[in-house]
Amino acid sequence: MQKSTSRCGKDLHFFASLNTCLGKEEENHIMPSPELEPGTRGYIIPIGGAEDKIQDRAILSRFFDICGGEHSKIAIIPTASSLEDTGDRYKKIFNEMGGNAVVLQIQDRNDAENEQYLSELQNVTGIFMTGGNQLRLSTILGGTPIATAIRRGNAKGVHVAGTSAGAAFMSEHMIAFGSEGANPIAGKVTLAPGLGLTNRVIVDQHFRQRDRLGRLMTALAYNPFAQGIGLDEDTAAFIGADNVIRVVGDGALTIVDVSDLEYSSMAYANEGDPIELIGVRLHVLGHGARYSLSKRKAKPGGRR
C-alpha cells in the first residue's frame, strides 16, 4: 500500500514547483538583477515597522543620508497602504529633512506600467515602500515594469527601503501571512514570491511585538538555504553590497541561521504538528551590531 503524502509534504512540493516555474518563465522579473560591478548595488533596507517619524528619526535619517541628503531624490511607493495620505506623510518627512521626494501612487497593475512613474525611477537615489498589506505589493507590482525598474535600480546603486509590509516584500520569498507563537508549526505560514532584491534572506517584521519567531522558523523549514531576519518595530537592517547587515534602531534584530540544520521534520509533518528542527543558530542583535550574511558571523554593537 502506498504511503499517503502529508499536507506539508504537498506544500513543500508546491513551493518547489512554483520556484521552478517562476525561474523558467519569469526569470527576468523575480531574480535579483546582477550588479554592474562588484560592490555597486545599493543598500537593501527592511524596517520592522513603526519607525520613529517624529523625534530623532534614526532610521529615516540614516536612509536619507545614504541617499544623498539634501541632494537626494526619493520615490515613495505607498501601494501596500489603503490610506490615501500614507505617501504624502513620508514625502513631508523627507522634504522637511531637505531632500526631494515624490510619491508614485501605484494602486493597480495599470499604474505599474505608467511611463511617467518609470521615468521618475530612472532619476532617483532612493526608493521607499510603505507599510500596509504585503499581498497588495506582490499582486499589484509582481511581474510589472515597476518591479523590474526597482530591481535594476538597486543593482545600479539605488538604495531601497521598505517598512512593515514593504520589508516583507523585498526578498525573493515573502511571508504573506501566518499565525503567532514561538514554535514552528506545520501550516503556520503562507509564502508567496516577493520582489526578489535578494534571495539570501526571508524577512519578518513587528517581530517581538507580534510574537513571530515560530512563523519565521516555519518559513525557513521550507527553504533552509535562506537566513531569517526578524525585525522588531523601529529597527532596520541596512544590508550593504558586501552582504553585511548594519543594525539601526531601538529594538532587536533576530537572525535565524539554518545553514547547519541537521534535521527537519517538515517533509513528514501534518498540518498543525510542531516541526522538529535540530542545529538552528540564533543571534539577537542591537543598534550598531553587524552580521555577515556570507560568513554568517555576528559582531555586537556594544553600549549605546
Backbone hydrogen bonds in HBPLUS format (Angstrom, degrees):
<---DONOR---> <-ACCEPTOR-->    atom                        ^
c    i                          cat <-CA-CA->   ^        H-A-AA   ^      H-
h    n   atom  resd res      DA  || num        DHA   H-A  angle D-A-AA Bond
n    s   type  num  typ     dist DA aas  dist angle  dist       angle   num
A0010-LYS N   A0006-SER O   3.04 MM   4  6.36 152.6  2.11 147.4 154.0     1
A0011-ASP N   A0007-ARG O   2.92 MM   4  6.29 153.0  1.99 144.9 153.3     2
A0012-LEU N   A0008-CYS O   2.84 MM   4  5.98 159.7  1.88 146.0 150.8     3
A0013-HIS N   A0009-GLY O   3.01 MM   4  6.24 156.1  2.07 143.5 149.8     4
A0014-PHE N   A0010-LYS O   2.84 MM   4  6.10 150.4  1.93 146.5 155.5     5
A0015-PHE N   A0011-ASP O   2.98 MM   4  6.33 160.4  2.02 156.5 159.3     6
A0016-ALA N   A0012-LEU O   3.03 MM   4  6.24 157.2  2.08 146.3 153.0     7
A0017-SER N   A0013-HIS O   2.88 MM   4  6.06 159.2  1.93 148.9 154.6     8
A0018-LEU N   A0014-PHE O   2.77 MM   4  5.99 154.2  1.83 148.9 157.3     9
A0019-ASN N   A0015-PHE O   2.92 MM   4  6.10 162.8  1.95 148.5 152.0    10
A0020-THR N   A0016-ALA O   3.05 MM   4  6.26 158.1  2.10 145.1 151.2    11
A0021-CYS N   A0017-SER O   2.86 MM   4  6.05 162.8  1.89 151.3 156.2    12
A0022-LEU N   A0018-LEU O   2.88 MM   4  6.07 170.6  1.89 155.9 158.4    13
A0023-GLY N   A0019-ASN O   2.84 MM   4  5.87 152.9  1.91 142.6 151.0    14
A0024-LYS N   A0020-THR O   3.11 MM   4  6.33 144.0  2.25 143.6 151.4    15
A0024-LYS N   A0021-CYS O   3.19 MM   3  5.34 126.8  2.49  97.5 110.2    16
A0025-GLU N   A0021-CYS O   2.89 MM   4  6.02 170.7  1.89 160.3 163.1    17
A0026-GLU N   A0022-LEU O   2.86 MM   4  5.07 154.6  1.92 132.3 139.7    18
A0029-HIS N   A0026-GLU O   2.85 MM   3  5.29 149.2  1.95 113.0 123.1    19
A0030-ILE N   A0026-GLU O   3.24 MM   4  6.53 145.7  2.36 159.5 169.3    20
A0031-MET N   A0027-GLU O   3.29 MM   4  5.79 161.0  2.32 146.2 149.5    21
A0040-THR N   A0037-GLU O   3.16 MM   3  5.73 149.3  2.26 148.1 144.0    22
A0042-GLY N   A0154-ASN O   2.75 MM 112  5.05 166.8  1.77 153.6 157.9    23
A0160-VAL N   A0043-TYR O   2.93 MM 117  6.24 164.8  1.96 164.9 162.8    24
A0044-ILE N   A0239-ILE O   3.01 MM 195  5.09 158.1  2.06 139.8 146.5    25
A0239-ILE N   A0044-ILE O   2.90 MM 195  5.09 165.5  1.92 153.0 153.2    26
A0045-ILE N   A0160-VAL O   2.84 MM 115  6.09 159.4  1.88 158.1 158.3    27
A0162-GLY N   A0045-ILE O   3.01 MM 117  6.35 154.2  2.07 150.4 148.2    28
A0237-ALA N   A0046-PRO O   3.03 MM 191  5.68 161.0  2.07 163.5 169.5    29
A0047-ILE N   A0162-GLY O   2.81 MM 115  5.96 146.0  1.92 163.6 163.9    30
A0164-SER N   A0047-ILE O   2.99 MM 117  6.17 150.7  2.08 141.6 148.5    31
A0048-GLY N   A0235-THR O   2.83 MM 187  5.49 167.5  1.85 165.6 169.9    32
A0206-HIS N   A0048-GLY O   3.03 MM 158  5.28 141.6  2.18 124.6 134.6    33
A0234-ASP N   A0049-GLY O   2.80 MM 185  5.97 160.3  1.84 167.8 174.5    34
A0061-SER N   A0057-ARG O   2.69 MM   4  5.64 158.5  1.73 163.5 170.1    35
A0062-ARG N   A0058-ALA O   3.03 MM   4  6.08 153.0  2.11 137.1 144.2    36
A0063-PHE N   A0059-ILE O   2.96 MM   4  6.24 163.1  1.99 154.2 158.7    37
A0064-PHE N   A0060-LEU O   2.89 MM   4  6.02 160.5  1.93 143.9 149.9    38
A0065-ASP N   A0061-SER O   2.88 MM   4  6.07 155.8  1.93 147.5 153.6    39
A0066-ILE N   A0062-ARG O   3.09 MM   4  6.35 168.2  2.10 154.8 156.4    40
A0067-CYS N   A0063-PHE O   3.09 MM   4  6.23 137.2  2.28 143.7 155.3    41
A0069-GLY N   A0064-PHE O   2.95 MM   5  5.41 153.9  2.02 146.8 143.5    42
A0068-GLY N   A0065-ASP O   3.00 MM   3  5.34 161.3  2.04 110.4 115.8    43
A0071-HIS N   A0068-GLY O   2.98 MM   3  5.03 157.0  2.03 129.6 126.2    44
A0072-SER N   A0069-GLY O   2.97 MM   3  5.21 162.2  2.00 116.0 118.1    45
A0100-ASN N   A0072-SER O   3.24 MM  28  6.14 141.8  2.39 131.0 142.0    46
A0125-THR N   A0073-LYS O   2.82 MM  52  5.38 162.2  1.85 146.8 152.6    47
A0126-GLY N   A0073-LYS O   3.27 MM  53  6.43 145.6  2.40 151.1 146.0    48
A0074-ILE N   A0100-ASN O   2.93 MM  26  6.37 148.0  2.03 142.3 152.7    49
A0102-VAL N   A0074-ILE O   2.91 MM  28  6.32 156.5  1.97 160.0 164.2    50
A0075-ALA N   A0126-GLY O   2.93 MM  51  6.34 159.9  1.97 152.2 151.0    51
A0128-PHE N   A0075-ALA O   2.83 MM  53  6.20 161.6  1.86 160.5 164.5    52
A0076-ILE N   A0102-VAL O   2.80 MM  26  6.09 164.9  1.82 162.0 166.2    53
A0104-LEU N   A0076-ILE O   2.86 MM  28  6.01 173.1  1.87 165.5 166.4    54
A0077-ILE N   A0128-PHE O   2.78 MM  51  6.08 166.3  1.80 156.8 160.2    55
A0130-THR N   A0077-ILE O   3.18 MM  53  6.38 157.8  2.23 140.5 145.7    56
A0081-SER N   A0078-PRO O   3.01 MM   3  5.65 146.4  2.12 120.1 128.9    57
A0133-ASN N   A0080-ALA O   2.92 MM  53  4.89 151.1  2.00 115.3 121.1    58
A0089-ARG N   A0085-ASP O   3.01 MM   4  6.20 147.1  2.12 153.6 161.7    59
A0090-TYR N   A0086-THR O   3.42 MM   4  6.82 157.8  2.48 151.2 155.1    60
A0091-LYS N   A0087-GLY O   2.96 MM   4  6.18 154.1  2.03 147.8 156.3    61
A0092-LYS N   A0088-ASP O   2.93 MM   4  6.07 155.5  1.99 145.4 150.6    62
A0093-ILE N   A0089-ARG O   3.22 MM   4  6.49 153.8  2.29 139.2 145.7    63
A0094-PHE N   A0090-TYR O   3.04 MM   4  6.31 170.6  2.05 159.5 159.5    64
A0095-ASN N   A0091-LYS O   2.93 MM   4  6.01 156.2  1.98 148.5 156.0    65
A0096-GLU N   A0092-LYS O   2.84 MM   4  5.95 150.4  1.93 145.4 153.5    66
A0097-MET N   A0093-ILE O   3.15 MM   4  6.45 137.8  2.33 139.8 150.7    67
A0099-GLY N   A0094-PHE O   3.10 MM   5  5.68 159.1  2.15 154.1 148.9    68
A0098-GLY N   A0095-ASN O   2.96 MM   3  5.07 146.9  2.08  99.8 110.4    69
A0106-ILE N   A0104-LEU O   2.83 MM   2  5.71 128.1  2.10 113.0  96.9    70
A0111-ASP N   A0108-ASP O   3.10 MM   3  5.42 121.7  2.46 102.7 116.1    71
A0113-GLU N   A0110-ASN O   3.07 MM   3  5.49 159.8  2.11 113.1 116.6    72
A0114-ASN N   A0111-ASP O   3.02 MM   3  5.06 166.4  2.04 111.8 113.9    73
A0118-LEU N   A0114-ASN O   3.02 MM   4  6.33 159.1  2.06 152.5 159.0    74
A0119-SER N   A0115-GLU O   2.90 MM   4  6.06 149.8  1.99 142.1 150.3    75
A0120-GLU N   A0116-GLN O   2.95 MM   4  6.25 151.6  2.03 146.3 154.0    76
A0121-LEU N   A0117-TYR O   3.09 MM   4  6.39 152.7  2.17 147.6 154.0    77
A0122-GLN N   A0119-SER O   3.13 MM   3  5.30 145.3  2.26 101.2 111.3    78
A0123-ASN N   A0120-GLU O   3.09 MM   3  5.65 162.3  2.12 115.2 120.8    79
A0159-HIS N   A0125-THR O   3.27 MM  34  6.48 162.4  2.30 141.2 135.9    80
A0127-ILE N   A0159-HIS O   2.83 MM  32  6.31 148.5  1.93 158.7 167.1    81
A0161-ALA N   A0127-ILE O   2.82 MM  34  6.20 166.9  1.84 167.5 170.0    82
A0129-MET N   A0161-ALA O   2.84 MM  32  6.25 159.9  1.88 143.4 149.2    83
A0163-THR N   A0129-MET O   3.02 MM  34  6.47 155.7  2.08 167.8 172.2    84
A0136-ARG N   A0133-ASN O   3.00 MM   3  5.55 143.6  2.13 112.7 122.6    85
A0138-SER N   A0134-GLN O   3.01 MM   4  6.39 163.3  2.03 152.7 156.0    86
A0139-THR N   A0135-LEU O   2.94 MM   4  5.84 161.4  1.98 140.0 145.7    87
A0140-ILE N   A0136-ARG O   3.02 MM   4  5.75 145.0  2.14 135.3 143.8    88
A0141-LEU N   A0137-LEU O   2.86 MM   4  5.53 157.4  1.91 141.9 149.6    89
A0142-GLY N   A0138-SER O   3.05 MM   4  4.89 137.7  2.23 113.8 125.4    90
A0144-THR N   A0141-LEU O   3.09 MM   3  5.57 147.2  2.20 149.7 143.1    91
A0148-THR N   A0144-THR O   3.17 MM   4  6.52 162.0  2.21 152.2 157.2    92
A0149-ALA N   A0145-PRO O   2.86 MM   4  6.03 153.8  1.92 145.4 152.8    93
A0150-ILE N   A0146-ILE O   2.96 MM   4  6.24 150.7  2.04 150.1 157.4    94
A0151-ARG N   A0147-ALA O   3.12 MM   4  6.41 164.5  2.14 151.2 154.5    95
A0152-ARG N   A0148-THR O   2.93 MM   4  6.14 165.8  1.95 153.4 157.7    96
A0153-GLY N   A0149-ALA O   2.84 MM   4  5.85 153.6  1.91 141.3 149.3    97
A0154-ASN N   A0150-ILE O   2.97 MM   4  6.16 161.5  2.01 149.6 154.1    98
A0155-ALA N   A0151-ARG O   3.04 MM   4  6.30 154.7  2.11 146.5 153.3    99
A0156-LYS N   A0152-ARG O   3.12 MM   4  6.36 133.1  2.35 138.1 149.9   100
A0156-LYS N   A0153-GLY O   3.03 MM   3  5.10 132.2  2.27  97.4 110.8   101
A0158-VAL N   A0153-GLY O   2.89 MM   5  5.21 166.0  1.91 139.1 134.6   102
A0157-GLY N   A0154-ASN O   3.14 MM   3  5.15 158.7  2.19 101.9 108.5   103
A0166-GLY N   A0163-THR O   2.90 MM   3  4.79 140.7  2.05 136.2 123.8   104
A0167-ALA N   A0164-SER O   2.93 MM   3  5.16 129.8  2.18 103.4 117.0   105
A0168-ALA N   A0164-SER O   3.13 MM   4  6.55 157.5  2.18 155.6 161.3   106
A0169-PHE N   A0165-ALA O   3.15 MM   4  6.33 148.1  2.25 147.9 155.7   107
A0170-MET N   A0167-ALA O   3.27 MM   3  5.56 156.5  2.33 109.3 115.7   108
A0195-LEU N   A0169-PHE O   2.69 MM  26  5.71 176.1  1.69 171.9 173.1   109
A0197-LEU N   A0170-MET O   2.92 MM  27  5.80 159.6  1.96 172.1 171.5   110
A0196-GLY N   A0171-SER O   3.29 MM  25  4.73 151.9  2.37  96.8  96.7   111
A0172-GLU N   A0198-THR O   2.85 MM  26  5.95 140.3  2.01 160.8 160.7   112
A0194-GLY N   A0172-GLU O   2.80 MM  22  4.75 168.0  1.81 128.2 128.5   113
A0174-MET N   A0192-ALA O   2.81 MM  18  5.21 163.2  1.84 171.0 174.2   114
A0192-ALA N   A0174-MET O   2.86 MM  18  5.21 149.7  1.95 148.1 156.7   115
A0176-ALA N   A0190-THR O   2.82 MM  14  5.59 148.8  1.91 151.7 161.4   116
A0190-THR N   A0177-PHE O   2.86 MM  13  5.55 162.1  1.89 174.3 169.6   117
A0179-SER N   A0188-LYS O   3.00 MM   9  5.66 148.9  2.10 152.9 162.8   118
A0181-GLY N   A0211-ASP O   2.82 MM  30  5.44 161.3  1.85 156.9 162.7   119
A0214-GLY N   A0181-GLY O   2.89 MM  33  5.40 141.0  2.05 146.9 149.2   120
A0275-ILE N   A0184-PRO O   2.91 MM  91  5.47 167.5  1.92 142.5 142.3   121
A0188-LYS N   A0185-ILE O   2.95 MM   3  5.26 146.1  2.07 142.4 138.5   122
A0186-ALA N   A0273-ASP O   2.81 MM  87  5.37 167.1  1.82 165.7 165.4   123
A0272-GLY N   A0186-ALA O   2.88 MM  86  5.16 170.4  1.89 132.6 135.8   124
A0227-GLN N   A0200-ARG O   2.86 MM  27  6.22 153.3  1.93 139.9 146.4   125
A0202-ILE N   A0227-GLN O   2.91 MM  25  6.23 143.3  2.05 148.1 152.7   126
A0229-ILE N   A0202-ILE O   2.92 MM  27  6.17 161.0  1.95 161.9 162.3   127
A0204-ASP N   A0229-ILE O   2.89 MM  25  6.29 156.2  1.94 165.9 167.0   128
A0231-LEU N   A0204-ASP O   2.92 MM  27  6.26 166.7  1.94 152.0 155.5   129
A0210-ARG N   A0206-HIS O   2.94 MM   4  5.79 140.2  2.10 146.4 153.3   130
A0207-PHE N   A0231-LEU O   2.98 MM  24  5.27 178.7  1.98 127.1 126.7   131
A0212-ARG N   A0207-PHE O   3.13 MM   5  5.21 157.6  2.18 145.8 151.0   132
A0211-ASP N   A0208-ARG O   3.33 MM   3  5.02 167.2  2.35  99.3 103.1   133
A0216-LEU N   A0212-ARG O   3.18 MM   4  6.38 154.6  2.25 150.9 157.7   134
A0217-MET N   A0213-LEU O   2.99 MM   4  6.23 163.2  2.02 157.0 161.5   135
A0218-THR N   A0214-GLY O   2.95 MM   4  6.13 148.5  2.05 142.7 151.9   136
A0219-ALA N   A0215-ARG O   3.02 MM   4  6.19 155.3  2.08 140.0 145.8   137
A0220-LEU N   A0216-LEU O   3.03 MM   4  6.33 155.3  2.09 147.8 154.3   138
A0221-ALA N   A0217-MET O   2.98 MM   4  6.17 137.1  2.17 139.2 150.6   139
A0221-ALA N   A0218-THR O   3.15 MM   3  5.05 126.3  2.45  92.2 106.3   140
A0222-TYR N   A0219-ALA O   3.19 MM   3  5.49 141.1  2.35 102.0 112.0   141
A0223-ASN N   A0220-LEU O   3.01 MM   3  5.03 123.9  2.34  94.9 109.6   142
A0226-ALA N   A0223-ASN O   3.35 MM   3  6.35 145.9  2.47 130.1 131.7   143
A0228-GLY N   A0256-VAL O   2.90 MM  28  4.69 171.2  1.91 148.3 146.4   144
A0256-VAL N   A0228-GLY O   2.94 MM  28  4.69 160.9  1.98 130.3 134.7   145
A0230-GLY N   A0254-THR O   2.79 MM  24  4.80 167.5  1.80 148.7 152.5   146
A0254-THR N   A0230-GLY O   2.81 MM  24  4.80 170.0  1.82 148.5 150.9   147
A0232-ASP N   A0252-ALA O   3.10 MM  20  5.56 161.8  2.13 170.6 174.5   148
A0250-ASP N   A0234-ASP O   2.98 MM  16  5.96 136.0  2.18 163.2 162.7   149
A0236-ALA N   A0248-VAL O   2.76 MM  12  5.26 157.0  1.81 160.2 167.6   150
A0248-VAL N   A0236-ALA O   3.09 MM  12  5.26 164.1  2.12 145.5 149.0   151
A0238-PHE N   A0246-ARG O   2.90 MM   8  5.01 177.1  1.91 151.1 150.7   152
A0246-ARG N   A0238-PHE O   2.95 MM   8  5.01 152.0  2.03 126.9 135.6   153
A0240-GLY N   A0244-VAL O   3.11 MM   4  5.60 168.7  2.12 149.0 146.7   154
A0243-ASN N   A0240-GLY O   2.89 MM   3  5.25 154.8  1.95 116.5 119.4   155
A0293-LEU N   A0243-ASN O   2.86 MM  50  5.54 163.4  1.88 172.6 175.6   156
A0245-ILE N   A0291-TYR O   2.72 MM  46  5.03 171.5  1.73 152.1 152.6   157
A0291-TYR N   A0245-ILE O   3.01 MM  46  5.03 144.7  2.14 134.1 142.2   158
A0247-VAL N   A0289-ALA O   3.03 MM  42  5.46 164.6  2.05 160.4 161.1   159
A0288-GLY N   A0247-VAL O   2.86 MM  41  5.33 173.0  1.86 144.5 142.6   160
A0253-LEU N   A0285-LEU O   2.78 MM  32  5.08 161.2  1.81 150.0 156.4   161
A0285-LEU N   A0253-LEU O   2.80 MM  32  5.08 174.1  1.80 150.2 152.3   162
A0255-ILE N   A0283-HIS O   2.78 MM  28  4.97 161.1  1.81 146.4 153.0   163
A0283-HIS N   A0255-ILE O   2.98 MM  28  4.97 157.6  2.03 140.8 146.4   164
A0257-ASP N   A0281-ARG O   2.84 MM  24  5.03 166.8  1.86 154.0 156.6   165
A0281-ARG N   A0257-ASP O   2.96 MM  24  5.03 171.8  1.96 151.5 153.8   166
A0261-LEU N   A0258-VAL O   3.12 MM   3  5.01 154.1  2.19 112.6 110.5   167
A0262-GLU N   A0278-ILE O   2.69 MM  16  5.42 160.9  1.73 153.9 159.9   168
A0278-ILE N   A0263-TYR O   2.99 MM  15  5.14 161.4  2.03 146.2 150.1   169
A0265-SER N   A0276-GLU O   3.07 MM  11  5.27 144.0  2.20 144.5 150.2   170
A0268-TYR N   A0265-SER O   3.02 MM   3  5.59 153.6  2.09 118.6 126.6   171
A0269-ALA N   A0266-MET O   3.32 MM   3  5.30 159.7  2.36 104.2 110.0   172
A0273-ASP N   A0270-ASN O   2.94 MM   3  5.63 161.4  1.98 147.8 149.0   173
A0289-ALA N   A0286-GLY O   3.00 MM   3  5.70 162.2  2.04 143.5 146.2   174
A0290-ARG N   A0299-LYS O   2.93 MM   9  5.15 160.5  1.97 146.3 152.7   175
A0299-LYS N   A0290-ARG O   2.80 MM   9  5.15 158.1  1.85 151.4 151.9   176
A0292-SER N   A0297-LYS O   2.86 MM   5  5.35 163.6  1.89 156.0 158.6   177
A0296-ARG N   A0292-SER O   2.66 MM   4  5.15 129.4  1.91 132.8 146.4   178
